[in-house]
Amino acid sequence: MRLKWLEFVPLNARLDNSDNFRICNLHFEDACFRKKYPRPLLIIGSISTLNPQ
């Protein structure tokens, strides 16, 4: 899944390809999150479909 995400990310953002790469919630629909926790948790298998540029 990580490799597929890196293919989607623009090249200039991939230059710092560290293990700490994070995806912000703006790339996912609200239905992709469980909201019963102190902070939203991404549901396993969710795929980012939004590119808010």
C-alpha distance matrix in Angstrom:
0.0 3.8 5.5 5.2 6.3 8.8 10.1 11.0 12.6 16.3 17.5 19.8 17.2 15.3 18.6 18.1 14.8 15.3 13.5 14.7 12.7 12.7 12.1 15.5 16.3 17.8 14.6 14.5 17.4 19.6 18.9 15.3 17.1 19.4 22.5 24.6 23.8 25.3 22.2 19.7 16.7 13.5 13.4 10.8 8.9 9.9 8.8 10.6 13.6 16.1 17.1 20.2 21.9
3.8 0.0 3.8 5.4 5.1 6.2 8.8 10.0 10.6 14.1 14.9 16.9 14.1 12.0 15.1 14.4 11.0 11.5 10.0 11.4 9.3 10.1 10.3 14.0 15.7 17.2 14.3 15.0 18.4 20.5 20.5 16.9 18.1 20.5 23.2 25.4 24.1 25.0 21.8 19.8 17.0 14.2 15.1 12.9 11.7 12.2 10.8 11.5 14.6 16.4 16.6 19.4 20.7
5.5 3.8 0.0 3.8 5.4 5.0 6.3 8.8 10.0 13.0 13.3 15.9 13.9 11.2 14.2 14.4 10.9 12.4 11.8 13.7 11.5 13.0 13.0 16.6 18.5 19.3 16.2 17.3 20.6 23.1 23.1 19.6 21.3 23.9 26.6 28.9 27.8 28.7 25.5 23.3 20.7 17.7 18.3 16.0 14.2 14.7 12.6 13.2 15.6 17.5 17.3 20.4 21.2
5.2 5.4 3.8 0.0 3.8 5.5 5.2 6.6 9.0 12.3 13.4 16.3 14.4 12.5 15.9 16.5 13.5 15.2 14.7 15.9 13.1 13.7 12.6 15.9 17.1 17.5 14.0 15.0 18.0 20.9 20.7 17.5 19.8 22.7 25.4 28.0 27.3 28.5 25.1 22.5 20.1 16.7 17.1 15.1 12.6 12.6 9.9 10.4 12.4 14.6 14.7 18.2 19.2
6.3 5.1 5.4 3.8 0.0 3.8 5.4 5.1 6.4 10.1 11.8 14.1 11.6 10.3 14.0 14.2 11.7 13.3 12.9 13.4 10.2 10.3 9.0 12.2 13.8 14.2 10.9 12.4 15.8 18.6 19.0 15.8 17.7 20.8 23.2 25.9 25.0 25.8 22.3 19.9 17.8 14.7 15.8 14.5 12.6 11.7 9.0 8.4 10.8 12.2 12.0 15.1 16.2
8.8 6.2 5.0 5.5 3.8 0.0 3.8 5.3 5.1 8.1 8.8 11.2 9.1 7.0 10.6 11.2 8.7 11.0 11.6 12.6 9.4 10.8 10.5 13.9 16.2 16.3 13.4 15.5 19.1 21.8 22.6 19.4 21.0 24.0 26.2 28.9 27.7 28.1 24.6 22.5 20.6 17.8 19.3 17.8 16.2 15.4 12.8 11.8 13.9 14.8 13.6 16.5 16.7
10.1 8.8 6.3 5.2 5.4 3.8 0.0 3.8 5.7 7.8 8.6 11.9 10.9 9.0 12.4 13.9 11.7 14.5 15.3 16.4 13.2 14.3 13.4 16.3 18.2 17.8 14.5 16.6 19.8 23.0 23.5 20.6 22.7 26.0 28.3 31.2 30.3 31.0 27.4 25.0 23.1 20.0 21.0 19.5 17.2 16.4 13.3 12.4 13.5 14.7 13.5 16.8 16.8
11.0 10.0 8.8 6.6 5.1 5.3 3.8 0.0 3.8 6.5 8.9 11.7 10.3 9.8 13.4 14.8 13.2 15.8 16.5 16.8 13.2 13.3 11.5 13.9 15.4 14.5 11.2 13.6 16.7 20.0 20.8 18.2 20.5 24.0 26.1 29.2 28.6 29.2 25.5 22.9 21.5 18.3 19.6 18.7 16.4 14.8 11.4 9.6 10.3 11.1 9.7 13.0 13.3
12.6 10.6 10.0 9.0 6.4 5.1 5.7 3.8 0.0 3.8 6.4 8.4 6.6 6.7 10.3 11.6 10.6 13.3 14.6 14.5 10.8 11.3 10.0 12.3 14.6 13.6 11.1 14.1 17.5 20.5 21.9 19.2 20.9 24.3 26.0 29.2 28.1 28.2 24.5 22.4 21.3 18.6 20.5 19.9 18.3 16.5 13.4 11.1 12.2 11.9 9.7 12.2 11.9
16.3 14.1 13.0 12.3 10.1 8.1 7.8 6.5 3.8 0.0 3.8 5.6 5.6 6.6 9.3 11.5 11.6 14.8 16.8 16.7 13.2 14.0 13.0 14.7 17.2 15.7 13.6 17.0 20.2 23.2 24.9 22.5 24.2 27.7 29.1 32.3 31.2 31.0 27.3 25.4 24.6 22.1 24.1 23.7 22.0 20.1 16.9 14.3 14.8 13.9 11.0 12.9 11.4
17.5 14.9 13.3 13.4 11.8 8.8 8.6 8.9 6.4 3.8 0.0 3.8 5.4 5.0 6.6 9.7 10.0 13.6 16.3 16.7 13.7 15.4 15.2 17.3 20.2 19.0 17.0 20.3 23.7 26.6 28.3 25.6 27.1 30.4 32.0 35.0 33.6 33.3 29.7 28.0 27.0 24.6 26.7 25.9 24.3 22.8 19.7 17.5 18.3 17.7 14.8 16.5 14.8
19.8 16.9 15.9 16.3 14.1 11.2 11.9 11.7 8.4 5.6 3.8 0.0 3.8 5.5 5.6 8.3 10.1 13.3 16.3 16.1 13.4 15.1 15.3 16.9 20.0 18.8 17.6 21.1 24.5 27.1 29.2 26.7 27.7 30.9 32.0 35.1 33.5 32.7 29.1 27.9 27.3 25.3 27.8 27.4 26.2 24.4 21.6 19.1 20.0 18.7 15.5 16.5 14.3
17.2 14.1 13.9 14.4 11.6 9.1 10.9 10.3 6.6 5.6 5.4 3.8 0.0 3.8 5.6 6.7 8.0 10.7 13.3 12.7 9.8 11.2 11.6 13.4 16.7 15.9 14.7 18.2 21.7 24.1 26.1 23.5 24.3 27.4 28.5 31.4 29.7 29.0 25.4 24.3 23.6 21.7 24.3 24.0 23.2 21.4 18.9 16.4 17.8 16.6 13.8 14.8 13.3
15.3 12.0 11.2 12.5 10.3 7.0 9.0 9.8 6.7 6.6 5.0 5.5 3.8 0.0 3.8 5.3 5.2 8.6 11.3 11.8 9.1 11.5 12.4 15.1 18.3 18.1 16.3 19.4 23.0 25.5 27.1 24.1 25.0 28.0 29.5 32.2 30.5 30.0 26.5 25.3 24.0 21.9 24.2 23.3 22.3 21.1 18.7 16.8 18.6 18.1 15.8 17.4 16.4
18.6 15.1 14.2 15.9 14.0 10.6 12.4 13.4 10.3 9.3 6.6 5.6 5.6 3.8 0.0 3.8 5.6 8.8 12.3 12.9 11.1 14.0 15.5 17.9 21.4 21.1 19.7 22.9 26.5 28.9 30.6 27.6 28.3 31.1 32.5 35.1 33.1 32.3 28.9 28.0 26.9 25.1 27.6 26.6 25.8 24.8 22.4 20.5 22.3 21.7 19.0 20.3 18.8
18.1 14.4 14.4 16.5 14.2 11.2 13.9 14.8 11.6 11.5 9.7 8.3 6.7 5.3 3.8 0.0 3.8 5.7 9.4 9.6 8.6 11.8 14.0 16.4 20.1 20.4 19.4 22.3 26.0 27.9 29.7 26.6 26.8 29.3 30.5 32.9 30.6 29.6 26.4 25.9 24.8 23.4 26.1 25.2 24.9 24.0 22.2 20.4 22.6 22.0 19.7 20.8 19.7
14.8 11.0 10.9 13.5 11.7 8.7 11.7 13.2 10.6 11.6 10.0 10.1 8.0 5.2 5.6 3.8 0.0 3.8 6.8 8.2 7.0 10.6 12.9 15.9 19.4 20.1 18.5 21.0 24.8 26.8 28.1 24.7 25.2 27.6 29.2 31.5 29.3 28.8 25.6 24.8 23.2 21.5 23.8 22.5 22.1 21.6 19.8 18.6 21.2 21.1 19.3 21.0 20.5
15.3 11.5 12.4 15.2 13.3 11.0 14.5 15.8 13.3 14.8 13.6 13.3 10.7 8.6 8.8 5.7 3.8 0.0 3.8 5.3 5.9 9.7 12.8 15.7 19.2 20.5 19.3 21.5 25.2 26.7 28.0 24.5 24.4 26.5 27.9 29.8 27.3 26.7 23.8 23.4 21.7 20.5 22.9 21.7 21.9 21.6 20.5 19.6 22.5 22.5 21.1 22.5 22.4
13.5 10.0 11.8 14.7 12.9 11.6 15.3 16.5 14.6 16.8 16.3 16.3 13.3 11.3 12.3 9.4 6.8 3.8 0.0 3.8 5.6 8.8 12.1 15.3 18.3 20.3 19.0 20.5 24.1 25.4 26.3 22.7 22.4 24.1 25.7 27.3 24.8 24.4 21.7 21.3 19.2 18.1 20.4 18.9 19.5 19.6 19.1 18.7 22.0 22.4 21.7 23.2 23.7
14.7 11.4 13.7 15.9 13.4 12.6 16.4 16.8 14.5 16.7 16.7 16.1 12.7 11.8 12.9 9.6 8.2 5.3 3.8 0.0 3.8 6.2 9.9 12.5 15.7 17.8 17.1 18.7 22.3 23.2 24.5 21.1 20.4 22.1 23.3 25.0 22.3 21.5 18.7 18.6 17.1 16.4 19.2 18.4 19.4 19.0 18.6 17.8 21.1 21.0 20.2 21.2 21.8
12.7 9.3 11.5 13.1 10.2 9.4 13.2 13.2 10.8 13.2 13.7 13.4 9.8 9.1 11.1 8.6 7.0 5.9 5.6 3.8 0.0 3.8 7.0 10.0 13.3 14.9 13.9 15.8 19.5 20.9 22.3 19.0 18.8 21.0 22.4 24.6 22.3 21.8 18.6 17.8 16.4 15.1 17.9 17.2 17.6 16.7 15.8 14.5 17.7 17.5 16.6 17.8 18.4
12.7 10.1 13.0 13.7 10.3 10.8 14.3 13.3 11.3 14.0 15.4 15.1 11.2 11.5 14.0 11.8 10.6 9.7 8.8 6.2 3.8 0.0 3.8 6.5 9.7 11.7 11.0 12.7 16.3 17.3 19.0 15.8 15.3 17.7 18.8 21.2 19.1 18.5 15.2 14.2 13.1 12.0 15.1 15.2 15.8 14.4 13.8 12.3 15.5 15.1 14.6 15.5 16.7
12.1 10.3 13.0 12.6 9.0 10.5 13.4 11.5 10.0 13.0 15.2 15.3 11.6 12.4 15.5 14.0 12.9 12.8 12.1 9.9 7.0 3.8 0.0 3.8 6.6 8.3 7.3 9.1 12.7 14.1 15.9 12.9 13.0 15.9 17.1 19.9 18.4 18.3 14.6 12.9 12.0 10.3 13.3 13.9 14.1 11.9 11.0 8.9 11.9 11.4 11.2 12.3 14.0
15.5 14.0 16.6 15.9 12.2 13.9 16.3 13.9 12.3 14.7 17.3 16.9 13.4 15.1 17.9 16.4 15.9 15.7 15.3 12.5 10.0 6.5 3.8 0.0 3.8 5.4 6.3 8.0 11.2 12.1 14.6 12.3 11.9 14.8 15.3 18.4 17.1 16.5 12.8 11.2 11.4 10.4 13.8 15.3 15.8 13.0 12.4 9.8 12.2 10.7 10.7 10.6 12.7
16.3 15.7 18.5 17.1 13.8 16.2 18.2 15.4 14.6 17.2 20.2 20.0 16.7 18.3 21.4 20.1 19.4 19.2 18.3 15.7 13.3 9.7 6.6 3.8 0.0 3.8 5.3 5.5 7.9 8.4 11.1 9.3 8.8 12.0 12.4 15.8 15.1 15.0 11.3 9.0 9.7 8.6 11.8 14.0 14.6 11.4 11.3 8.9 10.9 9.5 10.6 10.4 13.4
17.8 17.2 19.3 17.5 14.2 16.3 17.8 14.5 13.6 15.7 19.0 18.8 15.9 18.1 21.1 20.4 20.1 20.5 20.3 17.8 14.9 11.7 8.3 5.4 3.8 0.0 3.8 5.6 7.6 9.0 12.2 11.1 11.5 14.9 15.1 18.8 18.4 18.3 14.6 12.4 13.3 11.9 14.7 16.8 16.6 13.1 12.1 8.9 9.6 7.0 7.6 6.7 9.9
14.6 14.3 16.2 14.0 10.9 13.4 14.5 11.2 11.1 13.6 17.0 17.6 14.7 16.3 19.7 19.4 18.5 19.3 19.0 17.1 13.9 11.0 7.3 6.3 5.3 3.8 0.0 3.8 7.0 9.7 11.8 10.1 11.6 15.2 16.4 20.0 19.7 20.1 16.4 13.7 13.6 11.2 13.4 14.9 14.1 10.6 8.8 5.3 6.2 4.5 5.7 6.9 10.0
14.5 15.0 17.3 15.0 12.4 15.5 16.6 13.6 14.1 17.0 20.3 21.1 18.2 19.4 22.9 22.3 21.0 21.5 20.5 18.7 15.8 12.7 9.1 8.0 5.5 5.6 3.8 0.0 3.8 6.4 8.1 6.3 8.3 12.1 13.5 17.1 17.4 18.4 14.9 11.6 11.4 8.8 10.4 12.4 11.7 7.9 7.2 4.8 6.0 5.8 8.7 9.9 13.4
17.4 18.4 20.6 18.0 15.8 19.1 19.8 16.7 17.5 20.2 23.7 24.5 21.7 23.0 26.5 26.0 24.8 25.2 24.1 22.3 19.5 16.3 12.7 11.2 7.9 7.6 7.0 3.8 0.0 3.8 5.4 5.6 7.9 11.4 12.6 16.3 17.4 18.7 15.5 12.0 12.4 10.1 11.0 13.6 12.9 9.2 9.1 7.6 7.4 7.2 10.7 11.4 15.1
19.6 20.5 23.1 20.9 18.6 21.8 23.0 20.0 20.5 23.2 26.6 27.1 24.1 25.5 28.9 27.9 26.8 26.7 25.4 23.2 20.9 17.3 14.1 12.1 8.4 9.0 9.7 6.4 3.8 0.0 3.8 5.4 5.9 8.8 9.3 13.0 14.4 15.8 13.0 9.6 10.7 9.5 10.5 13.8 14.1 10.7 11.7 10.8 11.1 10.8 13.9 13.9 17.7
18.9 20.5 23.1 20.7 19.0 22.6 23.5 20.8 21.9 24.9 28.3 29.2 26.1 27.1 30.6 29.7 28.1 28.0 26.3 24.5 22.3 19.0 15.9 14.6 11.1 12.2 11.8 8.1 5.4 3.8 0.0 3.8 5.5 7.8 9.5 12.7 14.6 16.9 14.5 10.8 10.9 9.3 8.7 11.9 12.1 9.2 10.9 11.2 11.6 12.4 16.0 16.7 20.5
15.3 16.9 19.6 17.5 15.8 19.4 20.6 18.2 19.2 22.5 25.6 26.7 23.5 24.1 27.6 26.6 24.7 24.5 22.7 21.1 19.0 15.8 12.9 12.3 9.3 11.1 10.1 6.3 5.6 5.4 3.8 0.0 3.8 7.0 9.6 12.7 13.8 16.0 13.2 9.4 8.4 5.9 5.6 8.6 8.8 5.8 8.0 8.7 10.3 11.6 14.9 16.1 19.7
17.1 18.1 21.3 19.8 17.7 21.0 22.7 20.5 20.9 24.2 27.1 27.7 24.3 25.0 28.3 26.8 25.2 24.4 22.4 20.4 18.8 15.3 13.0 11.9 8.8 11.5 11.6 8.3 7.9 5.9 5.5 3.8 0.0 3.8 6.0 9.2 10.1 12.2 9.6 5.8 5.3 4.6 5.4 9.2 10.8 8.4 11.1 11.4 13.4 14.0 16.9 17.5 21.1
19.4 20.5 23.9 22.7 20.8 24.0 26.0 24.0 24.3 27.7 30.4 30.9 27.4 28.0 31.1 29.3 27.6 26.5 24.1 22.1 21.0 17.7 15.9 14.8 12.0 14.9 15.2 12.1 11.4 8.8 7.8 7.0 3.8 0.0 3.8 5.8 7.3 10.2 8.7 5.6 5.2 6.4 6.4 10.0 12.5 11.1 14.2 15.0 17.1 17.8 20.7 21.1 24.6
22.5 23.2 26.6 25.4 23.2 26.2 28.3 26.1 26.0 29.1 32.0 32.0 28.5 29.5 32.5 30.5 29.2 27.9 25.7 23.3 22.4 18.8 17.1 15.3 12.4 15.1 16.4 13.5 12.6 9.3 9.5 9.6 6.0 3.8 0.0 3.8 5.6 7.9 6.9 4.8 6.7 9.0 10.0 13.6 16.1 14.3 17.1 17.2 19.0 19.1 21.7 21.5 25.0
24.6 25.4 28.9 28.0 25.9 28.9 31.2 29.2 29.2 32.3 35.0 35.1 31.4 32.2 35.1 32.9 31.5 29.8 27.3 25.0 24.6 21.2 19.9 18.4 15.8 18.8 20.0 17.1 16.3 13.0 12.7 12.7 9.2 5.8 3.8 0.0 3.8 7.0 7.9 7.3 8.5 11.4 11.8 15.0 18.0 16.8 20.0 20.5 22.5 22.8 25.4 25.3 28.7
23.8 24.1 27.8 27.3 25.0 27.7 30.3 28.6 28.1 31.2 33.6 33.5 29.7 30.5 33.1 30.6 29.3 27.3 24.8 22.3 22.3 19.1 18.4 17.1 15.1 18.4 19.7 17.4 17.4 14.4 14.6 13.8 10.1 7.3 5.6 3.8 0.0 3.8 5.2 6.1 7.3 10.9 12.1 15.0 18.3 17.3 20.3 20.6 23.0 23.1 25.3 25.1 28.3
25.3 25.0 28.7 28.5 25.8 28.1 31.0 29.2 28.2 31.0 33.3 32.7 29.0 30.0 32.3 29.6 28.8 26.7 24.4 21.5 21.8 18.5 18.3 16.5 15.0 18.3 20.1 18.4 18.7 15.8 16.9 16.0 12.2 10.2 7.9 7.0 3.8 0.0 3.8 6.9 9.0 12.7 14.8 17.6 20.8 19.5 22.1 21.8 24.3 23.8 25.6 25.0 27.8
22.2 21.8 25.5 25.1 22.3 24.6 27.4 25.5 24.5 27.3 29.7 29.1 25.4 26.5 28.9 26.4 25.6 23.8 21.7 18.7 18.6 15.2 14.6 12.8 11.3 14.6 16.4 14.9 15.5 13.0 14.5 13.2 9.6 8.7 6.9 7.9 5.2 3.8 0.0 3.8 6.4 9.8 12.5 15.4 18.2 16.6 18.8 18.3 20.8 20.2 21.9 21.3 24.2
19.7 19.8 23.3 22.5 19.9 22.5 25.0 22.9 22.4 25.4 28.0 27.9 24.3 25.3 28.0 25.9 24.8 23.4 21.3 18.6 17.8 14.2 12.9 11.2 9.0 12.4 13.7 11.6 12.0 9.6 10.8 9.4 5.8 5.6 4.8 7.3 6.1 6.9 3.8 0.0 3.8 6.6 9.3 12.4 15.0 13.1 15.4 15.0 17.4 17.2 19.2 19.1 22.2
16.7 17.0 20.7 20.1 17.8 20.6 23.1 21.5 21.3 24.6 27.0 27.3 23.6 24.0 26.9 24.8 23.2 21.7 19.2 17.1 16.4 13.1 12.0 11.4 9.7 13.3 13.6 11.4 12.4 10.7 10.9 8.4 5.3 5.2 6.7 8.5 7.3 9.0 6.4 3.8 0.0 3.8 6.3 9.0 11.9 10.6 13.3 13.8 16.6 17.1 19.3 19.9 23.0
13.5 14.2 17.7 16.7 14.7 17.8 20.0 18.3 18.6 22.1 24.6 25.3 21.7 21.9 25.1 23.4 21.5 20.5 18.1 16.4 15.1 12.0 10.3 10.4 8.6 11.9 11.2 8.8 10.1 9.5 9.3 5.9 4.6 6.4 9.0 11.4 10.9 12.7 9.8 6.6 3.8 0.0 3.8 6.3 8.5 6.9 9.6 10.3 13.4 14.4 16.8 17.9 21.1
13.4 15.1 18.3 17.1 15.8 19.3 21.0 19.6 20.5 24.1 26.7 27.8 24.3 24.2 27.6 26.1 23.8 22.9 20.4 19.2 17.9 15.1 13.3 13.8 11.8 14.7 13.4 10.4 11.0 10.5 8.7 5.6 5.4 6.4 10.0 11.8 12.1 14.8 12.5 9.3 6.3 3.8 0.0 3.8 6.3 5.7 9.3 11.3 13.9 15.8 18.6 20.2 23.5
10.8 12.9 16.0 15.1 14.5 17.8 19.5 18.7 19.9 23.7 25.9 27.4 24.0 23.3 26.6 25.2 22.5 21.7 18.9 18.4 17.2 15.2 13.9 15.3 14.0 16.8 14.9 12.4 13.6 13.8 11.9 8.6 9.2 10.0 13.6 15.0 15.0 17.6 15.4 12.4 9.0 6.3 3.8 0.0 3.8 5.6 9.0 11.7 14.7 17.1 19.7 21.8 24.8
8.9 11.7 14.2 12.6 12.6 16.2 17.2 16.4 18.3 22.0 24.3 26.2 23.2 22.3 25.8 24.9 22.1 21.9 19.5 19.4 17.6 15.8 14.1 15.8 14.6 16.6 14.1 11.7 12.9 14.1 12.1 8.8 10.8 12.5 16.1 18.0 18.3 20.8 18.2 15.0 11.9 8.5 6.3 3.8 0.0 3.8 6.4 9.8 12.4 15.4 18.0 20.6 23.5
9.9 12.2 14.7 12.6 11.7 15.4 16.4 14.8 16.5 20.1 22.8 24.4 21.4 21.1 24.8 24.0 21.6 21.6 19.6 19.0 16.7 14.4 11.9 13.0 11.4 13.1 10.6 7.9 9.2 10.7 9.2 5.8 8.4 11.1 14.3 16.8 17.3 19.5 16.6 13.1 10.6 6.9 5.7 5.6 3.8 0.0 3.8 6.7 9.2 11.9 14.7 17.1 20.2
8.8 10.8 12.6 9.9 9.0 12.8 13.3 11.4 13.4 16.9 19.7 21.6 18.9 18.7 22.4 22.2 19.8 20.5 19.1 18.6 15.8 13.8 11.0 12.4 11.3 12.1 8.8 7.2 9.1 11.7 10.9 8.0 11.1 14.2 17.1 20.0 20.3 22.1 18.8 15.4 13.3 9.6 9.3 9.0 6.4 3.8 0.0 3.8 6.2 9.3 11.9 14.8 17.6
10.6 11.5 13.2 10.4 8.4 11.8 12.4 9.6 11.1 14.3 17.5 19.1 16.4 16.8 20.5 20.4 18.6 19.6 18.7 17.8 14.5 12.3 8.9 9.8 8.9 8.9 5.3 4.8 7.6 10.8 11.2 8.7 11.4 15.0 17.2 20.5 20.6 21.8 18.3 15.0 13.8 10.3 11.3 11.7 9.8 6.7 3.8 0.0 3.8 5.9 8.2 11.0 13.8
13.6 14.6 15.6 12.4 10.8 13.9 13.5 10.3 12.2 14.8 18.3 20.0 17.8 18.6 22.3 22.6 21.2 22.5 22.0 21.1 17.7 15.5 11.9 12.2 10.9 9.6 6.2 6.0 7.4 11.1 11.6 10.3 13.4 17.1 19.0 22.5 23.0 24.3 20.8 17.4 16.6 13.4 13.9 14.7 12.4 9.2 6.2 3.8 0.0 3.8 6.8 9.8 12.6
16.1 16.4 17.5 14.6 12.2 14.8 14.7 11.1 11.9 13.9 17.7 18.7 16.6 18.1 21.7 22.0 21.1 22.5 22.4 21.0 17.5 15.1 11.4 10.7 9.5 7.0 4.5 5.8 7.2 10.8 12.4 11.6 14.0 17.8 19.1 22.8 23.1 23.8 20.2 17.2 17.1 14.4 15.8 17.1 15.4 11.9 9.3 5.9 3.8 0.0 3.8 6.1 9.3
17.1 16.6 17.3 14.7 12.0 13.6 13.5 9.7 9.7 11.0 14.8 15.5 13.8 15.8 19.0 19.7 19.3 21.1 21.7 20.2 16.6 14.6 11.2 10.7 10.6 7.6 5.7 8.7 10.7 13.9 16.0 14.9 16.9 20.7 21.7 25.4 25.3 25.6 21.9 19.2 19.3 16.8 18.6 19.7 18.0 14.7 11.9 8.2 6.8 3.8 0.0 3.8 5.9
20.2 19.4 20.4 18.2 15.1 16.5 16.8 13.0 12.2 12.9 16.5 16.5 14.8 17.4 20.3 20.8 21.0 22.5 23.2 21.2 17.8 15.5 12.3 10.6 10.4 6.7 6.9 9.9 11.4 13.9 16.7 16.1 17.5 21.1 21.5 25.3 25.1 25.0 21.3 19.1 19.9 17.9 20.2 21.8 20.6 17.1 14.8 11.0 9.8 6.1 3.8 0.0 3.8
21.9 20.7 21.2 19.2 16.2 16.7 16.8 13.3 11.9 11.4 14.8 14.3 13.3 16.4 18.8 19.7 20.5 22.4 23.7 21.8 18.4 16.7 14.0 12.7 13.4 9.9 10.0 13.4 15.1 17.7 20.5 19.7 21.1 24.6 25.0 28.7 28.3 27.8 24.2 22.2 23.0 21.1 23.5 24.8 23.5 20.2 17.6 13.8 12.6 9.3 5.9 3.8 0.0
